[in-house]
């Protein structure tokens, strides 16, 4: 079987989908030498970077191909189907929602099997999730595209049972095709599990406690509630505390610094910007607590990564987050600012509670490995190939 994976979802600044794609490719290359893999790129620098990071030259069954068009270019829809045929691909996997539609006929099975991972359908659940985003501005096109992908894909992978239900509903996939939708959780890099064993700071230790948030600042991420909760934490906690917000700055949402000034927390608020893998691990090694207030997540990788690192977590109940966190985090409604603050003060002032949550988190996310993700994804490829 020859499998093409669209790795054009890996951008220079690695985010959740890029991390998923990179980890999946790395695991599949090491796990499966019975099949051949073709990795599709559109940037020579990203092709070279991934070959180096994953040491792909070790694997004779993995090749890379450089395409001339990006994911969203009109020519991608016109040219890529012919490229896949020329490469004699049996199964094509897009690690996010965009696929070359002409390669996969709507009303009949094509020569090439199609697998697509749809991590979430947030724009369809929350139409105002990110009002200044391209998906929001072009929502009718996005919605039509997603429904078309749902019709044409042979198999769809979702990161959680919650996301699977939402994909099935919003993409109008009939119950007769329910067996084509698969729940395959994301994994956590071993680098987080291998960070030095954490111990809580003693209650009388005056060292600054560091709370972290990792992610974008789109409205559905609910950063406003986080800032308001942090203002209460700062006022109530008897030791110094800071909040580090990790992620690339977004000029579309300039009101957060103003809100921080209004709340009187700007001196204890650190905007780190985008962090490399090494720098993010370094921050995780120092953090005392992660708060994730998002209204919806298809998985919530940052929650799982924090738990693997032994960092206690306060998470909202949005989307799949209860599936990921289980009973190992303090769970709150996304609008419960008082609850976020109350739990944070309790965790940071009680070494016993901190330790209990740290240990429970590590145990909870032991199930989420990229090897498991790769093995279950490979089974979907096989099912897709055999069903052609």
Steps between C-alpha positions, in 0.01 A plus 500: 500500500627845409380773736529873434484731803443871445765657723436851372316553830839530672583869505819672624331577833378160617147502646261221590431370147865529402602314817245228421623462143868494593454249781280271289750495214788427736321210665373350175847513345646306793204267548408389149758391245255271318338791318644793306443861599505820294511827692367803311658843556473838334803667662860376460595635843224303673589188302865530610400579858276195538753271334753622756274500808365149435822366345295380204808397302509191724179372345522368145121457489439875549539754220422871481347686208498876451179643353480840333175607666388565856202344671260784427617592150240435227766313302527252786153375413586476132853356505530283813256225386724434198811497720343236724412285198849537355651395834270194495368578846256253653391702805520876552488645852451869572584581861243780495177574315619614154520233228536516119132438432533390135708202604206357694170479309188570699270227369742216434814354647812636335825317431667672795362451850462810716552551873463841660552608859248761609614625839192712565220694334520800731391758237180299448430471873594859589443721195660791690792294632753726331315781322809636327628166371491392137261216582255745658521747212456224243271286712255391225794371292658329801169335594438376146858369477471308827175335397656408166802347675263299717329364188818408315735367769502123534602523866507787749713506814401715799715561808224429753152354535365853544660621180381189315139570601526862390665410168227248428224749582632814333634326188163323461653155491220240509486227760559247222858633471568523874753216478716721277556747785777403740601640838879497531641714783812708456817407684747680722867531420727304734697821549227621738496173692879510538516842661649479852257376764316798644450582868267770634637817652457506880219725620746738668726525195477857369618406150274618219239249382465482122163434337507428127252507215600349164304571184350760272296797619193462276180589690395138549826440687349717776817687595287784640377266774857388566619858552210576733566181696870586525417841646312326782775242547758777531286683756430192714825305484744560785807441282618674180347369176536565128305395192687398183290495183673284239424549135560725204352850544187566297449862392135422423427499873677802652272544801676255733782736608237767570300254710816405689564868581140544609532200732833618638689185401721622216815493716452131579384395153761363259424461128765255382406495131562182302744263673715232339462142620804538727384832647149367560640198682712736708192698603310180580790402722448818705119534500293437812155489342332498157157658453311421181168691486404421137134470407574208267789272404506207262764346727697750712860396445640763737298352787640152434855636464477687830377189677780292350745755637347471847340847495161524675222612266185705527294437189166611370236244413495615137477239226727198545695634798322275754603198288864606508523616861276236657490544878864613514432875460280757664218553250298822477236650275666738250310794654586411860769760565456465877549123472822538299639739759386296800654178370824675405547652847423165665747310279781754531464533878476126574803282417292188574231590245767606248676164535178302475401673177851467358503123555142454380577693182799286413293185549208636294701582189710183500240370252573777246804400296589583142577132445137418580385779267718362219391139551131588494546729200684225313202272564276762334733512198476123470121509528486773235728305265309174541168674441600645160 
